[in-house]
């Protein structure tokens, strides 16, 4: 048996590289090579014809610019003449929104507290309908020739900016009579809130009962958000949540092919569009029956939405349905308060059970320290304290291996032509010295899921976006501009390798020096917060390993590489 501990470490390294390769493949629009996402986690979308009941009759989204002639939905009468199409801009302390008078749709949304990464002077643009991209929120009625998101509507006069001392701002649109129905749509924005209340009042202006259905949809192009890194990937696309089937991500490419199914009918949950750090979601009250759908709208244009039953409305009567639209950052504590399961748009994957308590602890540390960089350092320190005894056993095993390494090397040289005898002699030495070659590996393996979960916490948390640490680090979500942290991390990884016992096999010894160099290349392009986390972990590991070596009487020495 060769060095078992080294073999297992090689397996861990190889598995990490496989995961990174899969992420690279997914980021570039390809299928995962080794670990395709199971249907239970990522539900692909049915084709339009097979989508939720009624979804095929939802009017196709219009991407025409303001002022252009809007085309009526298929099968509906010609829209009545109305005032010229225009955009209406309203703002609160956290949002600046633009509505289209065609349908009273939300066609632009800026988050005033979050700057653009490329231009810090501009607020982050989440929703947009322009020549470059499409990402809008639309609602309307189906079940007849009723008002839709393409119907020209009249804007009711009112304030357009939330003034100091005010807590609420309303934007109201009224449709003309269509099919014996009038739709009044009221958007209600509140101070400090990223969730917007939307009331739909449906009035039967005809002489016969009507039974319209209300649709709520998010329409988006299939492009990745600008500025996405090529060295790690995050999910962009629709998501559907119900209590029955929980959280389903839907890949754009699966909407094209129509492979799997989502939970089409429920009385709870939400539909969302998700991207790195931010999300939008339509929310209805629990108990309201709705049909969920995803579909292709046009070339590179997709929608996710739900259709709710309003029931029969008698002549002269009206019915209202309230919904909420969330459009904002993926702040876990905020999302948890808005709707059950909404925090899952901040996706930790299969390590959610570990990631959520780690995020909670990081958030608590930040409340005390008030700096996300130092909070990361403090969290890693607490984790190292929690795993101190496991690490102590691992480093003690490494120290023993290092102490007997000269004896192993001499034996290997002496028996290099007798592999079977070499193996037997190596096991005899291990027994005599009471050394377990796996003793240094198992404690480390136990900790790996925790540190991977912490990696996803730091990668997914919008709190890192634009958060400074010290000096030259002004944004923990962006790479170190001067590569100081990656260089320090590379140096610390090489120092760790030098402190570890050298593998008996010369080729393994060379590769153990090349591994940290190859692995460190990626960290030059990783967010500074992630590099800070790894660097802190390396420094604390080196300190503990040095102390244990000294306590066990292992002289300080460095196993320097030999590449001859």
HUWOUR-V367326 format. One record per helix or strand of 3 or more residues. SS is the DSSP state (@ for helix, = for strand). FROM is the first residue (numbers start at 1). TO is the last residue. If there is no record, write none. Layout:
BEGIN
((SS	FROM	TO) (SS	FROM	TO))
END
This chain:
BEGIN
((@	4	27) (@	48	50) (@	55	57) (=	87	91) (=	95	100) (=	105	115) (=	123	129) (=	134	142) (=	152	155) (=	168	175) (=	181	190) (=	195	204) (=	213	221) (=	237	242) (=	246	250) (@	252	257) (=	270	275) (=	278	284) (=	290	298) (=	301	309) (=	318	329) (@	332	338) (@	342	345) (@	349	369) (@	372	386) (@	388	414) (@	419	433) (@	439	460) (@	462	464) (@	484	499) (@	506	523) (@	528	551))
END
